[in-house]
């Protein structure tokens, strides 16, 4: 038996040879399947657990009712909205989490602004046609 700090005696192999054997074992590609299989199993198990936890912790899907009991938005309307949201990949446009300016232009805010401006103009024209009177002057902000 060799103790720390002593030279190897006859029949003992030097420490460098043991290190060389370990490295040569790792450098042989036939020996890679075990660690890679282990990593694959742990990774798939981790992703599976995260997916399971996502569905377990998901909030319940319910509709919204007013204080008087009238249904404002029902569950099917919310689900249809989610389908449209996913179909057109609307997560990619604008600032869903409030950080759109960090990732590019905020198209959602601009679209909402343009819709508001044009809807105001539309209702002013509709009011003019129906009443033949001028509504109070609304100035368009640029």
N, C-alpha and C positions, 0 to 999 in steps of 0.2 A: 504494500500500500504506500502510496506516495503522499507526503504531506505538503502543505503549502510552502513554497519557497525552496524546495529541494529539487535537485536535478533528477531526471528519470534514471532509474537503474535498469539493469538488463531485464527484459521481458515486459517492461512498461513502455507504452507508446507516448511520444511527446504530445503536449496539448495542441500543437499546431496541426498534427495529423487528424485528431478528433474533429477539429473545426473544419478541416478540409473535407472530411467525410460528410459532415452536416451540410455544407455548401453544395457538394456534388449531388447529394440526395435531392436538394431543392432545385438544382439546375436541370435535373432530368425531368423532361416534360411528362413522362409516364407517371410520375408521382404527384402531379398537380390535381388529379381528379378528386382526391379526397378533400383537400381544403376548399376547392371550388364547389364541390357538392355541399359541403357544410355551409358555406356562405350562401349558396342558392336556397337551401332549406330555411335558414334563418331569415333571409330576405323575403321569401314568399310567405312565411309565417307572420312576419312583421306587417307586410302589406295586408294580409288577410285580417289580422287583428285590428288594424286601423280602419279597414272597410267595415268590419263588424261594428266597431265602436261608433262609427259615423251614423249607421242606421239605428243603433240603440239610443244614442243621444239626440237624434233628430227631434225637433219640436213637433208637437202634434199639428196636423193640418185641420184648421177649423175655419168657419166663416165668421164674418163680423156682423154684429147686430147693433142697432141704435139703442139708446136707453129705453125707448118705447117698445122695443121688441121687433121692430121692422128689420128685415134682412137687408144689409147694405151690400155686402159682397159674400157670395156663397163659395163653398169649397170648389165646385166645378169651375167657376170663373177664375179662381186663383190658379188652378191646375192648367187651364187653357193658357193663361198668361205665362206660366212657366214654360209651357211647350213652345210658345212664340219666342220667348227669351232665349231658349236653347237653340231653336231652329235657326235664328238669324245671328247667333253668337253675339248677342248684345253686350256681353261682358267685355268684349274687346273695345267698345266705343264709350268714351267718356270716363267719368270718375265714379264708378260704383262705390268704391271705398273712400272717395274723397282725395285720391292722390293722382288724378288724371293729368295734372300739369307736370308731374314728374315723369310720366311715361309718354307724353305727347299732347297734342291739342285736345281740349275737352269738347268733343263734338256734341255730347249730350246737352251741355249748357247752351251752346250756340244754337242747336236745333230747337230747344225749348224757348229760347229768346225769339227766334224767327217765327215760331208758331204763335207765340203771344202777340207779336207785332202784327202779323197778318190776320189773326183772328180779331184783333181790335179793329183793324181796317175793314174787315168783312162785316162786323156787327155795326160799325158806323154807317156803311153803305146800306145795309139792310134797314137800319133805323131811318135813314134819309128817304128810302123808297117807301117805307110803310107810313111814315108820318108827314113826309114832305116838309119836314122842318130840319133845321140844323141842330145837331146836338152840341153840347159844350165843346169848345175846341180842345182837341187832344193833340199835343205836339209829340211827334215821334222822336225818341231819343236815339242818337246814333252812337 
